[in-house]
Every structure is written in C-alpha cells, then in structure tokens.
Amino acid sequence: MRNALLLGAAFLAMPAILAAADKTPLNAKTGLWHVTVNHTTSGQLGIPPDVAAKLTPEQRAQVEAATKNRSGAGGSAPATYDKCITKDDLTKDPFSNDKQNCSEKVIKSTSSDLEVQETCANPQGKSDAHINLHVVDSEHVKGTGHVVSTVGGRTMNVDLNFDSQWKSASCPAGSKNE
C-alpha cells in the first residue's frame, strides 16, 4: 500500500518535474544588460473604451492621428533600456519587461536558444507574443519576436528584433530594471 501511494505521488508530480526539466537556463551572464529593440508595426490599436469615453471628439481625433502616424510609418527609432538579469530570469524570457496578468509557455529551451509564447490580458485588451532568443556568447544575446495586440476592437502587429549586451555583474541598487 505504501509503495502504491509513493508511486501515485510520483506520478502526480511528474508533469511539474518534467516542466522544470524542460527549462534549461540560457548560458548568459547575470547582471546588468543593455537592450536595443528595433520594431516595425502594422495595424493600429484602438483607444480603450474607458479612456475614449473621457475624451472630447477633438482629443480622440488627436490621439487616433498620433497612433496612426506612429504605426503607419512601419518602424520607429530603436528603443533602448538597461535590464538586470538574475539567475531565475535565465529560464524564461529574461529581456521582457515585467508584466502583470501574463502567462508564459516555454516551447523550446536549451542553453543557447529559448522560444516562448506569452499571453497578456487586461480589461482593455489582449496581446500574444512569440519570442525567440539566441545566445551568441555569454555576453551577447539576440532575439526576434512577433506580437499581436488587440484593444478597443482594433489590432496591431509588431515585429521585433533586439540585441542585448552584458554591461556588468552588478545592477543598480534596489532596482530590477533601469
């Protein structure tokens, strides 16, 4: 009876054990990284209904025009930021911004490549991202991604290319992101 209980407990724990085994940490250094993201967009996000309700017709037209100009150009200037990467971060998408209401599914995980599917939802809309990371060496990680976001009944597609360079083993005091 005791062996049956132990076998049953091991069987129930197996999916969690296998899921943890599927997450191989990236072979990259921990510490402060500098990230440069280039992106192109198509489509246009809508204004969340609660925000739109508070805008005058003129304000709404201005917001929609600005959004269209940003997404209509197809691309924009690169975005850059610094990010503190911990040992725990190396088993997920370490370069994404901290996200609430999101789930992440690891599709492929090796010491040099990571492929994840991220889904985020909130009352205003939803986004789905497919991200691929490749460790060039322990101080250099490149990646690509495709994001589909829907807000207010409108959809925007974003294609990302990014390059991350390790800066130092230490991070600014008290912060995960800079």
N, C-alpha and C positions, 0 to 999 in steps of 0.2 A: 504494500500500500504506500509506504513512504517513498519508494523508488518511483511509483506511478505519479505521485504528487510532484516530486522533483522534476521528472520528465515533462509533466504538464506545465510546470512553471517555466522550465527552459524553453519549451515550445512557444509559450505565450510571449516570452521575452525576445525570441529570435528576430522578429521584424525590427525591433529597436536596435538590437545588436548589429544586424545587417545594415540598417540605415546608417549607423555610426561608422561602420566599416567602409561604406561607400563614400565617405567624406575624407579624402586624403588631403592633408594640408598642402597648400601651394608652397613650393620651395622658394620662398621670398623672405627677405629680412623683415623683421618687425621694427617699428619706429615711425618716424615722420617721412611721408612720401609727398611728392609734388605731382599733381594730376593735371593733365591738359586734355580737354574734351572738345572735339570738333563734332558738329552735328548739322544735319540737314533735316528740314521738315516739309511736310506736305499736309494739306488739310488745314483745319482751323478749329481750335477749341471754342466752345461756347462760353457764355458767361453763366456761372452758377445761378439758378433761379432765385435764390435768396438775395444775391448781390444785385441781379438785374432788377429786382423789384424796388430797390432803393435808389436806382439811377434815374436821372431825368432822361428824356429822349436824346438830348444833346450829348450827355455824358456817355450814354450807351453807344451812340454812334462813334464817339471818340475812341472808346475802348475797343470796339469792333474794328475800327480802321487801324489802330495801332497793332492789334493782334494780327490782322490780315497782312500788314506791312512786314511784321516780323516773320510770319510763317510763309508769306508769299515769295519772299526773296530766296527761299530754299535753303539758305545757310546763314550763318552768322559768325561773328568773331569767336575764336576759341574761348571757352570758359576754363579758368584755372583755379585750383584750390589746393590747400595742403590738408592731408588726412593722416591721422595717427592710426596705424595698423597694429593690432595686438595679435598674439598667437591664436586666440579664438577666432579672429576675423579671417584667418587663412583657410578655413573650411567652408566659407560662404563667399558671397560677393563682397570682398573687403573694401572696394572703392566706391560703393554706392553710398549715398547719403543716408543717415539714419531715417528709417521710415516707420510710421505708425500704421496700423491696420493693413499690414502687408504680410504675405506668406511667400516663402521661397522654397522651390523644389530643385534639388540638385539632380541634374541629368547625367553629367559626366564629371568625375573628379579624379585627377591624377596630380602628381607633384608639379607638373608643368602646364596642365590645362584644366580649366573649370568651365562648365556650362551650366547655367541656372535659368530657371523660369521664375519670374517674380510677378505676383499679382497684388495690386493695392486697390482698396475700395474705401470710399467715404460717401457721405450723403450727396456730394456734388457730382461724383462720377467714379470711373474705374480706369485703371491702367494695367496693361500687361506688358512685361518686358522679357526679352530673350537676350541673355548676356553670355558672351564667350570671352574668357581671359586666357592669355598665354604668357607664361613666364619665359622671357628671353634669357635672363640670368637672374640671380638672386636680388639684384638691384634695379631691374628693369622689367616691367610688366606692360603688355599691350592688350587691347581689347576692342571688341565690337559689340554693338547691341542694336536691337530694334524694339521700339516702344510704340504701343498703340494706346492712346488716351481718349476717353470719351467723357465730355462734360456738357451738360445742357443740350443733349441731343446732337452734338457735333463731335467729329472725330479728327484727331491729328495723329500723324505717323511721324516718328522721329528715328533717324538712323544715326548712330553714334560710332565714333572712332576715338579711342583715347590711348594716351601714352602716359605711363607713370614711372617716375624716377625716385629711387630712395634718396633721402637727404641726410638723415642722421638716426642714430639709435635711440635718441631721446625725443620726447614730444613736449610741447609747451605745458607747463604745469596746469593741472586742473581741467584740461580740455581734451576731448576726443577728436574734434575737428577744429580747424582754424578758420 
